């Protein structure tokens, strides 16, 4: 198993309220030259999860941080006109993120939770994941 020290939250940078599948994201990533979808988990608008890459395989979601991280991506992150980065998480996505992050922390207790924005000049995931989820890191 890979040594995991980071769990990185992303958004798909897609319009608010519009569904996209892991297969669609995979096709975008393959067009960019990736061998597969870059994320390990996708969180849909209804809160359901879809697997991307297997967790034991290095992702391709955060340049320079992939070797020891797990990447989660919620669908959304942009307003409906794609002009602004906006926290578009539904209540069900928020609940699923907390559940998934809590579970991943149990399997990887030394991992810290970050947003993509902590490693990039992009505002992804459109909210401060490190601040919002710091209680998960402190609970264990």
N, C-alpha and C positions, 0 to 999 in steps of 0.2 A: 504493500500500500504506500502511496505517496505521503510524504510528510506535509501536512496541511497547517499553515500558520495564518492564513487569511481566508475570509469568506467575503467575496466582493459582490455587492448589489448593483445591478444595472437596470436601465429601462430600455425598451426596444426602440425608443425615439420614433414612435409611430403616433398617429392621431388618436386623441382621446376617444374612447368608446368603440374603437374598431378592432375586431378580432384578427389575430395573426397566429398561425400555427408554428410549432417548432420546425416543421418541414419547410415552411416558407422562409423562416429565418435561416435555416440550413442552406437554402438555395441562394440567399443573399451572400452568406459567408463563403460559399463555394465559388461564387462569381468573383469574390475578392481574393481568391487563391487559397482559402483554407481547405483542409482535407475533409472537414465536417463542420457542424454547428459549433460555435465557439463556447457556448454556455453549457453548464451541467444541468440546469433546471430552468424551466419557463413557467411563470405564474400567469395564468389566464385571467381575464376580466371577472369570471365567475369564481375565482379562487382555486380552480383546479390546477394541478401540476402536470407538466409534461416533461419527460426526461429529454435531455440533450445528450451530451457526451456522458459516458460512464464516469463516475467520480474518480476511479482509479486511473483514468487517462487525463493527461495534462490538457487543460482547456486552451482556448485562444480568444480571450475576452478582455485582457488587460495587459498591454505591452509591458514587459519586464517583470510581471508578477504572476505569470501563469504557472510556473513550475510548482509552486507551493500553495496554490489557491483553488478555491471552488467558486465558480461564477453562477450567480442567480440573476435572472432577468424577468422583470414584470412587463407585461404588454402595456404600452402607453408611454407617457413621458413628454408628449408634445400636445399643444392645443389643437383643435380640430382643423385649423388652417395651416398647421406645421410652421407657424411663425414664432412661437414662443415655447421654451421649455417650461412645463407645468407638472406639478405633482398630480397625476391623474389616477393614482391608485384608488380602486374601489375598496369599500369596507372589506369585502371578501378577499381581495388581494392583500390587504393589510393583515388580516387574520392569518392567511396562509403564509405570508412572509415570516410572521412571528413564530408560527409553528415550525416551519422549515428551518429557520435560523436556530431555534432552540434545540431541535433534533440534531442538526449538524454540530452544534456546540457540544452536545453530549458525546458525539463520536470523535470530535476534535477539540477537546477542552482548552488547548493552548491557542487556538485560532482566534484572531481578532476580526471584528466585523467592520468593513469599510464600504464606502460607495466608490464607484469608478472615478468620481470627481476628485477623490483623494490622491489619485495617481495621474490625472489628466487635466487638461485645461477645459474639458467639456463639463457642462453642469450635470451630466448623467450621474445619478438616476433622478434628477429633478427635485431632490430633497437631501437633507444631510443624514444619510444612513448611519454614519458612525455615531452621531449624537443621538439619534432617535432610538437606536438599538443598544446603546451602551449598557442598559440595565440587564440585557441578556448576558453580556460578558461578565457582569458583576454578580449575577445570580448563582453562578456555578463555583 
